[in-house]
Amino acid sequence: MTKKLDRRTFVRLAGAGAVASTAGCGSDGSGDGTDTAAATETATATETTTETATETPAAETYEFFDAAQAAVVSTLVDRLLPGSDDRPSATELSVVRYIDRALQREPFYETAHDDRRFQSAYEDGIARLQDTAQQLFDRPVTDLDESEVDDLLSQIQERSAPGWEDIPTPSPVTMTIPSTAFVSLLRDHAVEGYYAQPKYGGNVDLGGWRQARYVGPFIEGYTPDELKPPWKSFDEHEAAKTRPPDLYGEFEGGGES
């Protein structure tokens, strides 16, 4: 049985995103040497601007999403998994890139989960969501403030938004998912991208694992000497067993295996 979240619970789970702001300051001079000082400040400012522009990372590129679709998905996942002082946001961990890759990736083996089945759900769901935002707020999703995005998602979750009255529950065995199930599908993909291994496109720099204080998987095997007789008893082996170096690096205050 599927448990429905009420609107208050959904908004509480969405949390509050961190708002970052920047402020600039300038100075001017007077008296002898003003022109020279101003010219020097201008040159310094130009150099700083050039350095900043050089250091700014290139914009994320996608293969499945176009720019408008990616912008909508970015807006939504940052409300589903908002950032804070001690937690990176979904877009900071490249969750959208994870989803973009998942929607095109061939399964690793015949019976593996194939996310390519969800392509039409994303395309149709994003378009439907844009229409709903226009009806409710007279603006597209990307022009809504955080509280309005939360309200939009809440109305969809509680099935009160126009056009979202009948939302089916996505099934892992269903080959196609209707657009009305898009938000639930997006939520699941966002969580996957936040905590999946970085090789799949998300969880940049293990940010999701660090936030969860998870040190990552590891395999503990036996040394060649341990495979030679006389063998230790199980209790002796357990008592002497030590954890191998973690392949992902030790995290400060990380969990134990």
Backbone as CSV, one residue per row, in Angstrom:
resi,resn,N_x,N_y,N_z,CA_x,CA_y,CA_z,C_x,C_y,C_z
1,MET,0.855,-1.190,0.000,0.000,0.000,0.000,0.889,1.237,0.000
2,THR,0.561,2.188,-0.808,1.329,3.426,-0.903,0.846,4.421,0.131
3,LYS,1.789,4.958,0.884,1.449,5.944,1.891,1.581,7.337,1.317
4,LYS,0.529,8.125,1.399,0.536,9.471,0.834,1.034,10.471,1.887
5,LEU,1.849,11.395,1.447,2.314,12.461,2.330,1.333,13.615,2.268
6,ASP,0.980,14.150,3.449,0.150,15.335,3.404,1.007,16.535,3.026
7,ARG,0.370,17.630,2.769,1.091,18.789,2.248,2.122,19.303,3.242
8,ARG,1.761,19.356,4.506,2.689,19.884,5.511,3.926,19.010,5.616
9,THR,3.726,17.679,5.607,4.861,16.767,5.691,5.756,16.898,4.474
10,PHE,5.139,17.023,3.299,5.926,17.134,2.069,6.800,18.383,2.088
11,VAL,6.228,19.503,2.500,6.994,20.751,2.542,8.107,20.650,3.573
12,ARG,7.798,20.006,4.718,8.836,19.870,5.746,9.985,19.018,5.242
13,LEU,9.656,17.949,4.495,10.700,17.100,3.949,11.522,17.832,2.900
14,ALA,10.841,18.720,2.172,11.573,19.475,1.146,12.637,20.354,1.787
15,GLY,12.381,20.867,2.996,13.364,21.662,3.705,13.471,23.063,3.161
16,ALA,14.486,23.737,3.612,14.719,25.112,3.168,16.095,25.193,2.558
17,GLY,16.192,25.741,1.351,17.477,25.863,0.675,18.285,27.021,1.228
18,ALA,19.582,26.863,1.104,20.460,27.935,1.549,20.505,29.025,0.495
19,VAL,20.483,30.268,0.941,20.526,31.403,0.021,21.889,32.058,0.159
20,ALA,22.610,32.096,-0.926,23.934,32.698,-0.910,23.873,34.065,-1.561
21,SER,24.577,35.012,-0.991,24.611,36.346,-1.586,26.042,36.853,-1.580
22,THR,26.320,37.704,-2.515,27.647,38.293,-2.579,27.506,39.801,-2.576
23,ALA,28.499,40.479,-2.029,28.470,41.938,-1.989,29.825,42.453,-2.436
24,GLY,29.824,43.523,-3.217,31.071,44.114,-3.666,31.275,45.470,-3.014
25,CYS,32.494,45.896,-2.955,32.765,47.214,-2.382,33.788,47.914,-3.250
26,GLY,33.745,49.196,-3.242,34.683,49.970,-4.034,35.186,51.149,-3.222
27,SER,36.212,51.830,-3.714,36.752,52.989,-3.009,37.206,54.009,-4.031
28,ASP,37.209,55.230,-3.608,37.727,56.258,-4.503,38.707,57.132,-3.716
29,GLY,39.475,57.920,-4.415,40.466,58.746,-3.755,40.348,60.176,-4.194
30,SER,41.050,61.015,-3.527,41.055,62.436,-3.893,42.439,62.989,-3.635
31,GLY,42.793,64.176,-4.241,44.094,64.793,-4.039,45.074,64.318,-5.078
32,ASP,46.356,64.570,-4.821,47.401,64.219,-5.768,47.442,62.716,-5.986
33,GLY,47.618,62.338,-7.246,47.768,60.918,-7.577,46.446,60.194,-7.737
34,THR,45.312,60.914,-7.737,44.009,60.262,-7.838,43.877,59.503,-9.143
35,ASP,44.270,60.156,-10.257,44.131,59.510,-11.564,44.967,58.245,-11.630
36,THR,46.203,58.333,-11.097,47.086,57.171,-11.128,46.515,56.041,-10.288
37,ALA,46.017,56.392,-9.081,45.441,55.377,-8.196,44.215,54.736,-8.825
38,ALA,43.381,55.576,-9.452,42.176,55.048,-10.086,42.535,54.101,-11.214
39,ALA,43.565,54.498,-11.997,43.981,53.644,-13.104,44.512,52.314,-12.586
40,THR,45.290,52.390,-11.468,45.832,51.158,-10.883,44.719,50.249,-10.384
41,GLU,43.714,50.864,-9.710,42.588,50.080,-9.205,41.814,49.448,-10.349
42,THR,41.657,50.212,-11.444,40.940,49.680,-12.594,41.676,48.499,-13.197
43,ALA,43.011,48.637,-13.327,43.807,47.549,-13.879,43.731,46.316,-12.994
44,THR,43.809,46.545,-11.656,43.726,45.418,-10.714,42.376,44.733,-10.800
45,ALA,41.320,45.555,-10.888,39.969,44.994,-10.987,39.809,44.184,-12.260
46,THR,40.412,44.694,-13.352,40.334,43.976,-14.624,41.044,42.642,-14.537
47,GLU,42.232,42.632,-13.886,42.973,41.386,-13.734,42.180,40.395,-12.891
48,THR,41.586,40.903,-11.798,40.800,40.030,-10.922,39.621,39.435,-11.656
49,THR,38.940,40.293,-12.444,37.797,39.817,-13.212,38.211,38.751,-14.210
50,THR,39.370,38.974,-14.852,39.864,38.002,-15.827,40.178,36.679,-15.158
51,GLU,40.838,36.751,-13.964,41.177,35.531,-13.244,39.917,34.794,-12.832
52,THR,38.931,35.552,-12.335,37.682,34.925,-11.908,36.992,34.238,-13.070
53,ALA,36.968,34.919,-14.223,36.321,34.345,-15.398,37.049,33.081,-15.843
54,THR,38.384,33.096,-15.712,39.160,31.936,-16.119,38.902,30.752,-15.198
55,GLU,38.719,31.038,-13.882,38.557,29.973,-12.909,37.130,29.447,-12.850
56,THR,36.169,30.171,-13.416,34.780,29.732,-13.373,34.609,28.467,-14.201
57,PRO,34.061,27.386,-13.607,33.909,26.149,-14.366,32.903,26.295,-15.498
58,ALA,33.106,25.505,-16.522,32.203,25.552,-17.667,30.813,25.084,-17.250
59,ALA,29.800,25.613,-17.924,28.424,25.226,-17.620,28.229,23.748,-17.927
60,GLU,27.379,23.109,-17.121,27.093,21.695,-17.306,26.443,21.476,-18.670
61,THR,26.861,20.447,-19.354,26.266,20.105,-20.635,25.537,18.767,-20.500
62,TYR,24.450,18.634,-21.234,23.623,17.438,-21.143,23.371,16.874,-22.537
63,GLU,23.076,15.603,-22.574,22.823,14.940,-23.843,21.337,14.654,-24.048
64,PHE,20.610,14.362,-22.973,19.180,14.100,-23.108,18.364,15.384,-22.924
65,PHE,18.620,16.110,-21.848,17.884,17.344,-21.577,18.364,18.464,-22.488
66,ASP,17.423,19.298,-22.947,17.844,20.556,-23.544,17.997,21.570,-22.410
67,ALA,18.442,22.784,-22.728,18.748,23.765,-21.690,17.524,24.104,-20.844
68,ALA,16.362,24.246,-21.492,15.148,24.610,-20.760,14.712,23.485,-19.828
69,GLN,14.783,22.243,-20.292,14.409,21.111,-19.453,15.357,20.975,-18.265
70,ALA,16.644,21.126,-18.527,17.633,21.018,-17.449,17.411,22.089,-16.385
71,ALA,17.015,23.286,-16.808,16.768,24.368,-15.856,15.584,24.039,-14.952
72,VAL,14.531,23.448,-15.521,13.370,23.061,-14.717,13.754,21.977,-13.726
73,VAL,14.457,20.955,-14.199,14.863,19.857,-13.323,15.774,20.373,-12.210
74,SER,16.680,21.285,-12.542,17.581,21.863,-11.532,16.788,22.582,-10.443
75,THR,15.799,23.362,-10.861,14.965,24.089,-9.900,14.249,23.129,-8.958
76,LEU,13.722,22.055,-9.505,12.937,21.114,-8.708,13.798,20.306,-7.748
77,VAL,14.925,19.785,-8.235,15.735,18.932,-7.360,16.354,19.730,-6.219
78,ASP,16.583,21.026,-6.434,17.129,21.838,-5.350,16.088,22.174,-4.291
79,ARG,14.818,21.949,-4.576,13.788,22.065,-3.544,13.544,20.703,-2.883
80,LEU,13.724,19.634,-3.627,13.583,18.302,-3.041,14.781,17.963,-2.157
81,LEU,15.961,18.418,-2.567,17.187,18.194,-1.793,17.926,19.521,-1.689
82,PRO,17.432,20.427,-0.861,18.042,21.755,-0.768,19.360,21.727,-0.010
83,GLY,20.166,22.733,-0.242,21.431,22.837,0.461,21.294,23.626,1.748
84,SER,22.300,23.492,2.591,22.368,24.244,3.846,23.838,24.425,4.198
85,ASP,24.115,24.970,5.383,25.506,25.193,5.771,26.297,23.891,5.847
86,ASP,25.641,22.801,6.187,26.351,21.532,6.343,25.896,20.468,5.348
87,ARG,25.194,20.886,4.298,24.709,19.909,3.324,24.682,20.535,1.939
88,PRO,25.365,19.920,0.955,25.321,20.464,-0.406,23.947,20.246,-1.036
89,SER,23.574,21.126,-1.933,22.300,20.983,-2.638,22.428,19.934,-3.732
90,ALA,21.311,19.555,-4.302,21.309,18.546,-5.357,22.144,18.992,-6.557
91,THR,21.997,20.242,-6.973,22.749,20.685,-8.153,24.237,20.814,-7.849
92,GLU,24.591,21.096,-6.608,26.009,21.152,-6.254,26.660,19.781,-6.405
93,LEU,25.881,18.732,-6.299,26.412,17.375,-6.474,26.102,16.814,-7.864
94,SER,25.703,17.690,-8.796,25.448,17.313,-10.196,24.403,16.209,-10.329
95,VAL,23.346,16.322,-9.539,22.260,15.344,-9.609,21.596,15.362,-10.984
96,VAL,21.483,16.542,-11.588,20.846,16.622,-12.911,21.676,15.859,-13.938
97,ARG,22.983,15.938,-13.827,23.851,15.179,-14.737,23.642,13.673,-14.541
98,TYR,23.487,13.250,-13.293,23.213,11.836,-13.021,21.933,11.393,-13.726
99,ILE,20.882,12.191,-13.597,19.594,11.837,-14.211,19.721,11.804,-15.725
100,ASP,20.408,12.806,-16.272,20.590,12.886,-17.726,21.279,11.626,-18.255
101,ARG,22.297,11.166,-17.539,23.000,9.956,-17.974,22.142,8.711,-17.778
102,ALA,21.409,8.668,-16.664,20.581,7.497,-16.380,19.526,7.286,-17.458
103,LEU,18.990,8.384,-17.983,17.932,8.280,-18.968,18.433,7.795,-20.331
104,GLN,19.743,7.653,-20.474,20.309,7.196,-21.745,21.163,5.946,-21.611
105,ARG,21.457,5.554,-20.376,22.411,4.474,-20.157,21.792,3.097,-20.425
106,GLU,22.508,2.299,-21.200,22.081,0.929,-21.410,22.288,0.141,-20.118
107,PRO,21.394,-0.801,-19.830,21.567,-1.595,-18.607,22.845,-2.414,-18.676
108,PHE,23.428,-2.676,-17.511,24.703,-3.386,-17.466,24.538,-4.876,-17.783
109,TYR,23.355,-5.404,-17.542,23.084,-6.796,-17.884,21.597,-6.910,-18.216
110,GLU,21.207,-8.048,-18.748,19.890,-8.182,-19.378,18.722,-7.844,-18.456
111,THR,18.808,-8.236,-17.199,17.676,-8.030,-16.284,17.823,-6.780,-15.426
112,ALA,18.833,-5.957,-15.720,19.059,-4.753,-14.911,17.990,-3.704,-15.179
113,HIS,17.858,-2.801,-14.232,16.900,-1.707,-14.346,17.287,-0.811,-15.526
114,ASP,16.345,-0.521,-16.365,16.604,0.286,-17.565,15.831,1.596,-17.451
115,ASP,16.526,2.688,-17.138,15.876,3.986,-16.951,15.498,4.651,-18.260
116,ARG,15.905,4.101,-19.379,15.527,4.696,-20.660,14.015,4.648,-20.869
117,ARG,13.357,3.768,-20.138,11.893,3.675,-20.240,11.210,4.939,-19.735
118,PHE,11.926,5.779,-18.982,11.331,6.956,-18.365,11.528,8.234,-19.181
119,GLN,12.097,8.121,-20.369,12.376,9.321,-21.164,11.111,10.122,-21.460
120,SER,10.067,9.451,-21.905,8.843,10.177,-22.250,8.186,10.757,-21.007
121,ALA,8.323,10.076,-19.868,7.750,10.604,-18.623,8.394,11.932,-18.257
122,TYR,9.701,12.040,-18.474,10.392,13.303,-18.192,9.980,14.382,-19.194
123,GLU,9.986,14.035,-20.454,9.651,15.042,-21.468,8.228,15.558,-21.274
124,ASP,7.281,14.631,-21.136,5.884,15.038,-20.976,5.639,15.651,-19.600
125,GLY,6.301,15.113,-18.571,6.106,15.613,-17.212,6.607,17.033,-17.028
126,ILE,7.758,17.333,-17.610,8.298,18.694,-17.519,7.354,19.677,-18.211
127,ALA,6.866,19.307,-19.404,5.941,20.182,-20.121,4.651,20.373,-19.339
128,ARG,4.123,19.308,-18.751,2.903,19.400,-17.957,3.122,20.288,-16.729
129,LEU,4.278,20.143,-16.107,4.577,20.943,-14.915,4.675,22.429,-15.268
130,GLN,5.263,22.731,-16.401,5.342,24.118,-16.850,3.945,24.704,-17.060
131,ASP,3.061,23.929,-17.662,1.684,24.385,-17.870,0.987,24.643,-16.532
132,THR,1.223,23.759,-15.562,0.596,23.920,-14.248,1.124,25.161,-13.541
133,ALA,2.409,25.408,-13.653,2.983,26.607,-13.041,2.380,27.871,-13.654
134,GLN,2.167,27.852,-14.944,1.545,28.998,-15.612,0.122,29.202,-15.116
135,GLN,-0.614,28.104,-14.931,-1.996,28.214,-14.459,-2.072,28.742,-13.031
136,LEU,-1.167,28.267,-12.177,-1.232,28.622,-10.760,-0.560,29.958,-10.442
137,PHE,0.537,30.260,-11.133,1.335,31.436,-10.774,1.562,32.398,-11.936
138,ASP,1.092,32.025,-13.118,1.260,32.851,-14.308,2.734,33.070,-14.640
139,ARG,3.581,32.100,-14.270,5.014,32.155,-14.573,5.536,30.731,-14.737
140,PRO,6.613,30.558,-15.498,7.203,29.219,-15.624,7.885,28.796,-14.328
141,VAL,8.206,27.528,-14.217,8.800,26.976,-12.997,10.074,27.709,-12.608
142,THR,10.902,28.008,-13.583,12.195,28.618,-13.283,12.084,30.060,-12.792
143,ASP,10.915,30.676,-12.927,10.719,32.041,-12.436,10.026,32.082,-11.075
144,LEU,9.728,30.918,-10.509,9.064,30.869,-9.205,10.082,31.002,-8.084
145,ASP,9.654,31.591,-6.962,10.540,31.604,-5.808,10.423,30.269,-5.074
146,GLU,11.242,30.081,-4.048,11.303,28.775,-3.385,9.965,28.366,-2.774
147,SER,9.280,29.296,-2.146,8.005,28.954,-1.516,6.959,28.572,-2.566
148,GLU,7.017,29.195,-3.726,6.074,28.868,-4.792,6.367,27.487,-5.385
149,VAL,7.656,27.155,-5.522,8.004,25.814,-6.003,7.527,24.767,-4.995
150,ASP,7.723,25.041,-3.697,7.241,24.120,-2.665,5.723,23.961,-2.751
151,ASP,5.030,25.062,-2.967,3.578,25.018,-3.069,3.147,24.207,-4.292
152,LEU,3.833,24.414,-5.405,3.535,23.667,-6.620,3.716,22.170,-6.391
153,LEU,4.847,21.777,-5.803,5.114,20.366,-5.554,4.117,19.782,-4.555
154,SER,3.749,20.566,-3.558,2.787,20.097,-2.558,1.417,19.845,-3.188
155,GLN,0.973,20.770,-4.037,-0.334,20.602,-4.678,-0.347,19.378,-5.603
156,ILE,0.788,19.134,-6.237,0.876,17.940,-7.087,0.859,16.681,-6.220
157,GLN,1.614,16.706,-5.132,1.689,15.544,-4.260,0.326,15.199,-3.647
158,GLU,-0.439,16.223,-3.299,-1.746,15.967,-2.682,-2.864,15.895,-3.721
159,ARG,-2.483,15.933,-5.007,-3.418,15.755,-6.120,-4.480,16.860,-6.219
160,SER,-4.124,18.048,-5.810,-5.068,19.157,-5.926,-4.727,20.099,-7.071
161,ALA,-3.539,19.960,-7.646,-3.152,20.808,-8.783,-3.938,20.398,-10.023
162,PRO,-4.342,21.368,-10.857,-5.111,21.034,-12.067,-4.317,20.115,-12.995
163,GLY,-4.966,19.032,-13.385,-4.324,18.080,-14.287,-3.533,16.995,-13.596
164,TRP,-3.466,17.045,-12.266,-2.698,16.052,-11.510,-3.596,15.292,-10.524
165,GLU,-4.872,15.204,-10.846,-5.815,14.595,-9.905,-5.650,13.085,-9.788
166,ASP,-5.156,12.444,-10.823,-5.041,10.988,-10.826,-3.590,10.597,-11.084
167,ILE,-2.806,10.484,-10.015,-1.392,10.174,-10.149,-1.162,8.711,-9.790
168,PRO,-0.756,7.890,-10.729,-0.481,6.487,-10.425,0.837,6.338,-9.676
169,THR,0.997,5.228,-9.033,2.256,4.926,-8.349,3.193,4.237,-9.329
170,PRO,4.387,4.801,-9.559,5.312,4.164,-10.493,5.690,2.768,-10.021
171,SER,5.803,1.849,-10.946,6.205,0.488,-10.622,7.535,0.190,-11.288
172,PRO,8.470,-0.453,-10.572,9.770,-0.752,-11.182,9.679,-1.716,-12.360
173,VAL,8.553,-2.421,-12.481,8.419,-3.358,-13.588,7.626,-2.778,-14.752
174,THR,7.103,-1.562,-14.577,6.336,-0.917,-15.637,7.292,-0.321,-16.666
175,MET,7.051,-0.604,-17.936,7.960,-0.132,-18.968,7.753,1.339,-19.302
176,THR,6.580,1.863,-19.043,6.331,3.283,-19.286,5.674,3.891,-18.049
177,ILE,5.984,5.128,-17.782,5.441,5.840,-16.640,4.718,7.085,-17.164
178,PRO,3.455,7.307,-16.815,2.743,8.492,-17.300,3.320,9.766,-16.713
179,SER,3.083,10.870,-17.396,3.663,12.145,-16.981,3.180,12.587,-15.608
180,THR,2.001,12.125,-15.185,1.505,12.538,-13.871,2.315,11.914,-12.733
181,ALA,3.100,10.886,-13.034,3.960,10.285,-12.012,5.353,10.897,-12.028
182,PHE,5.526,11.969,-12.781,6.851,12.556,-12.997,7.519,13.011,-11.700
183,VAL,6.785,13.660,-10.803,7.407,14.216,-9.595,7.940,13.104,-8.691
184,SER,7.176,12.028,-8.541,7.652,10.899,-7.739,8.886,10.264,-8.367
185,LEU,8.879,10.156,-9.686,10.021,9.607,-10.402,11.240,10.509,-10.231
186,LEU,11.041,11.809,-10.346,12.131,12.764,-10.187,12.711,12.703,-8.779
187,ARG,11.852,12.596,-7.778,12.319,12.501,-6.395,13.223,11.282,-6.212
188,ASP,12.790,10.135,-6.741,13.597,8.921,-6.600,14.932,9.055,-7.310
189,HIS,14.926,9.625,-8.500,16.170,9.810,-9.247,17.090,10.812,-8.544
190,ALA,16.509,11.845,-7.946,17.326,12.852,-7.255,18.067,12.224,-6.074
191,VAL,17.376,11.398,-5.317,18.015,10.726,-4.175,19.099,9.770,-4.667
192,GLU,18.816,9.047,-5.748,19.818,8.153,-6.321,21.081,8.933,-6.691
193,GLY,20.894,10.041,-7.423,22.034,10.817,-7.878,22.822,11.442,-6.747
194,TYR,22.143,11.755,-5.649,22.793,12.392,-4.500,23.724,11.414,-3.782
195,TYR,23.333,10.125,-3.751,24.083,9.165,-2.950,24.741,8.043,-3.755
196,ALA,24.524,7.997,-5.070,25.130,6.931,-5.872,26.636,7.134,-5.990
197,GLN,27.328,6.094,-6.444,28.764,6.244,-6.653,29.018,7.341,-7.695
198,PRO,30.034,8.159,-7.481,30.294,9.300,-8.382,30.484,8.916,-9.841
199,LYS,30.881,7.684,-10.122,31.121,7.295,-11.522,29.858,7.372,-12.365
200,TYR,28.692,7.466,-11.719,27.442,7.557,-12.467,27.028,8.996,-12.748
201,GLY,27.835,9.963,-12.310,27.586,11.356,-12.680,27.218,12.285,-11.549
202,GLY,26.670,11.771,-10.452,26.301,12.605,-9.312,27.257,12.431,-8.147
203,ASN,26.800,12.855,-6.950,27.599,12.692,-5.727,29.031,13.193,-5.940
204,VAL,29.157,14.397,-6.491,30.465,14.968,-6.824,31.347,15.043,-5.578
205,ASP,32.601,14.608,-5.722,33.559,14.618,-4.619,33.027,13.899,-3.382
206,LEU,32.142,12.928,-3.610,31.560,12.146,-2.514,30.810,13.031,-1.523
207,GLY,30.261,14.147,-2.022,29.574,15.085,-1.132,28.378,14.483,-0.427
208,GLY,27.631,13.605,-1.125,26.491,12.964,-0.498,26.919,12.014,0.597
209,TRP,27.983,11.251,0.343,28.478,10.316,1.350,29.049,11.059,2.548
210,ARG,29.762,12.151,2.273,30.331,12.923,3.380,29.222,13.498,4.263
211,GLN,28.166,13.987,3.618,27.056,14.546,4.386,26.409,13.469,5.253
212,ALA,26.330,12.249,4.726,25.735,11.137,5.465,26.748,10.438,6.375
213,ARG,28.020,10.895,6.326,29.098,10.304,7.111,29.256,8.819,6.776
214,TYR,29.174,8.539,5.486,29.334,7.172,4.998,30.673,7.081,4.293
215,VAL,31.506,6.106,4.659,32.861,6.032,4.118,32.958,5.202,2.849
216,GLY,31.847,4.615,2.407,31.875,3.882,1.160,32.042,2.388,1.347
217,PRO,31.746,1.614,0.296,31.853,0.156,0.385,33.307,-0.298,0.347
218,PHE,33.575,-1.432,0.912,34.894,-2.028,0.796,34.755,-3.538,0.880
219,ILE,35.742,-4.259,0.368,35.741,-5.719,0.389,36.879,-6.188,1.279
220,GLU,36.567,-7.029,2.224,37.596,-7.563,3.109,37.855,-9.010,2.728
221,GLY,39.054,-9.310,2.313,39.386,-10.663,1.888,40.379,-11.320,2.829
222,TYR,40.973,-12.384,2.352,41.936,-13.136,3.140,43.312,-13.002,2.504
223,THR,44.344,-12.941,3.336,45.709,-12.908,2.826,46.117,-14.321,2.426
224,PRO,47.161,-14.462,1.577,47.613,-15.812,1.200,47.958,-16.683,2.405
225,ASP,48.562,-16.068,3.433,48.924,-16.855,4.611,47.705,-17.395,5.340
226,GLU,46.602,-16.635,5.267,45.398,-17.076,5.959,44.747,-18.263,5.253
227,LEU,45.122,-18.505,3.988,44.544,-19.610,3.245,45.347,-20.901,3.418
228,LYS,46.467,-20.829,4.135,47.307,-22.008,4.350,46.994,-22.620,5.716
229,PRO,47.085,-23.933,5.809,46.885,-24.556,7.123,48.097,-24.275,8.027
230,PRO,47.969,-24.327,9.334,46.707,-24.588,10.036,45.829,-23.339,10.045
231,TRP,44.548,-23.542,9.751,43.648,-22.403,9.686,43.213,-21.968,11.077
232,LYS,42.954,-20.689,11.186,42.422,-20.165,12.442,40.971,-20.598,12.592
233,SER,40.561,-20.682,13.821,39.132,-20.888,14.042,38.393,-19.614,13.659
234,PHE,37.080,-19.725,13.493,36.300,-18.546,13.143,36.460,-17.466,14.199
235,ASP,36.389,-17.848,15.466,36.510,-16.858,16.544,37.871,-16.185,16.526
236,GLU,38.940,-16.968,16.243,40.277,-16.377,16.189,40.389,-15.399,15.020
237,HIS,39.812,-15.794,13.914,39.865,-14.896,12.754,39.108,-13.600,13.020
238,GLU,37.914,-13.707,13.603,37.129,-12.513,13.886,37.836,-11.595,14.856
239,ALA,38.534,-12.179,15.817,39.236,-11.374,16.816,40.426,-10.634,16.211
240,ALA,41.061,-11.265,15.204,42.256,-10.662,14.613,41.953,-9.843,13.373
241,LYS,40.735,-9.907,12.904,40.375,-9.256,11.641,40.506,-7.739,11.760
242,THR,41.111,-7.142,10.780,41.242,-5.683,10.734,40.673,-5.177,9.434
243,ARG,40.227,-3.953,9.464,39.647,-3.355,8.274,40.749,-2.855,7.355
244,PRO,40.679,-3.182,6.070,41.696,-2.707,5.120,41.568,-1.210,4.884
245,PRO,42.594,-0.573,4.319,42.496,0.860,4.013,41.294,1.139,3.119
246,ASP,40.586,2.199,3.437,39.383,2.514,2.679,39.752,3.084,1.319
247,LEU,39.142,2.539,0.271,39.484,2.955,-1.087,39.064,4.379,-1.395
248,TYR,38.131,4.920,-0.635,37.611,6.245,-0.923,38.193,7.306,0.001
249,GLY,39.110,6.920,0.879,39.693,7.891,1.797,38.918,7.935,3.098
250,GLU,39.629,8.128,4.168,38.976,8.194,5.469,38.317,9.550,5.653
251,PHE,37.053,9.558,6.074,36.350,10.796,6.332,36.413,11.097,7.824
252,GLU,36.584,12.323,8.124,36.677,12.723,9.528,35.365,12.348,10.230
253,GLY,35.483,11.549,11.280,34.304,11.144,12.033,33.429,10.170,11.285
254,GLY,33.974,9.487,10.277,33.173,8.578,9.468,32.684,7.384,10.253
255,GLY,31.730,6.676,9.669,31.141,5.527,10.340,32.068,4.342,10.328
256,GLU,31.781,3.379,11.158,32.557,2.154,11.236,31.911,1.086,10.380
257,SER,32.707,0.147,9.915,32.166,-0.947,9.115,31.630,-2.042,10.018
